[in-house]
């Protein structure tokens, strides 16, 4: 698995508190105590959840937000009230860093306001936050029930399946295990694998689509032919064939497989967008100045497509999750507990479809997947507003 284990630990809490001291100290020194305290809390929470990989990036974001509350550009007569004769265009590296951090902080604050303003998108954000908290902090409160419990069979019952009760809110599975514990522990691998697949798919599609549109010629023809060929192949049957031939021991291999089959549709859309942007004056100027393909893609093209790209990345994550659950349901990938897809597969194998007491074992993971997907779709409403300046300004 690429990245990190999303599990709250005591060491992560200490890391987050140490990281949170940076925005707190900056807030005290700049007399912006409230943003400094909020930055301390954000760093503590992020470090507690993800350790160094959560706390260190949050230092930058939280500190930038704190600085943005107090920063005044001394060289800007409109903010510092300095006369035009006093303005100097010479800038030290400290002033440059402060100006950039203040700009980043203002962007974060504007994005937060846009997120809250869109009610549907904010509801989706709350749904994703719920699943994040359940996945990261749930194991700290609910112990994983991985052993069979024959003693939980009710008198006269033919199986260990049980419906919801006060002791077991989501009932018991075919081995008498608590379904709630499997819901809390079972979403981590599925969610991370889907997110990895969506990110890799988007990166491949954006790079290849931009190259095809900007370079043209043989490169465009080859990439377009490759995308057309992959699009003509039914993806899920191909996934079944590949899953039967290759043993995907690591989730990252599955993410790479989904990305290898999922990039053509987005690549063609990106290519069409870049072909339109290529005729703009600022892109033509960058080409004329020979600034290089990496500069043109990253500085001239991507900023004008970021809203479209991010929203499509969300849909790539959804598609990868559905494909992964489908492969698990058919038993075509290594089955490891706990996992939501594994719960659906075992429920079908153990006859849960024909046992009313087992309904919660099947419905719980299905509803969890459906609610996560719904949260993703709603969250795209806020993402469009965050990354689209016209929507953000209400135009």
Secondary structure, 3 states (H helix, E strand, C coil): CCCCCCCCCHHHHHHHHHHHHHHHHHHHHCCCHHHHHHHHHHHHHHHHHHCHHHHHHHHHHHHHHHHHHHCCCCCCHHHHCCCHHHCCCCCCHHHHHHHHHHHHHHHHHHHHHHHHHCHHHHHHHHHHHHHHHHHHHHHHCCCCCCCCCHHHCCCCCCCCCECCCCCCCCCECCCCCEHHHHHHHHHHHHHHHHHHHHHHHHHHHHHHHHHHHHHCHHHHHHHHHHHHHHHCCCHHHHHHHHHHHCCCCCHHHHHHHHHHHHHHHHHHHHHHHHHHHCCCHHHHHHHHCCCCHHHHHHHHHHHHCHHHHHHHHHHHHHHHHHHHHHHHHCCCCCCCCCCHHHHHHHHHHCCHHHCHHHHHHHHHHHHHHHHHHHHHHHHHHHHHHHHCHHHHCCC
